[in-house]
């Protein structure tokens, strides 16, 4: 991985559960790490929202970063004011140098 390509700052967040005063479970997001990454915008896909006749575009992203073993698809990424759901996490070479995240922008 070329360090010069890691120009964008992203925050990886994990879900945390707490209980309110009535015992109900609340989900919030806490920061796991803030790292340098290469964020590439993929082609958006168009489709219809569930139970709606409104067509909308879903933007997808490929994020390359230094390898981390603690990132899962249950997490999210904050980037440039956007919230991105992590859909896939993989090590393209299997050598634990690079991690690739395939993400979809949350609307």
Rosetta blueprint (number, residue, H / E / L):
1 X L
2 X L
3 X H
4 X H
5 X H
6 X L
7 X L
8 X E
9 X E
10 X E
11 X E
12 X E
13 X E
14 X E
15 X E
16 X E
17 X E
18 X E
19 X E
20 X L
21 X L
22 X L
23 X L
24 X L
25 X E
26 X E
27 X E
28 X E
29 X E
30 X E
31 X E
32 X E
33 X E
34 X E
35 X E
36 X E
37 X E
38 X E
39 X E
40 X E
41 X E
42 X L
43 X L
44 X L
45 X E
46 X E
47 X E
48 X E
49 X L
50 X L
51 X L
52 X L
53 X L
54 X L
55 X E
56 X E
57 X E
58 X E
59 X L
60 X E
61 X E
62 X E
63 X E
64 X E
65 X E
66 X E
67 X L
68 X L
69 X L
70 X L
71 X L
72 X L
73 X L
74 X L
75 X L
76 X E
77 X E
78 X E
79 X E
80 X L
81 X L
82 X E
83 X E
84 X E
85 X E
86 X E
87 X E
88 X E
89 X E
90 X E
91 X L
92 X L
93 X L
94 X L
95 X L
96 X L
97 X L
98 X E
99 X E
100 X E
101 X E
102 X E
103 X E
104 X E
105 X E
106 X L
107 X L
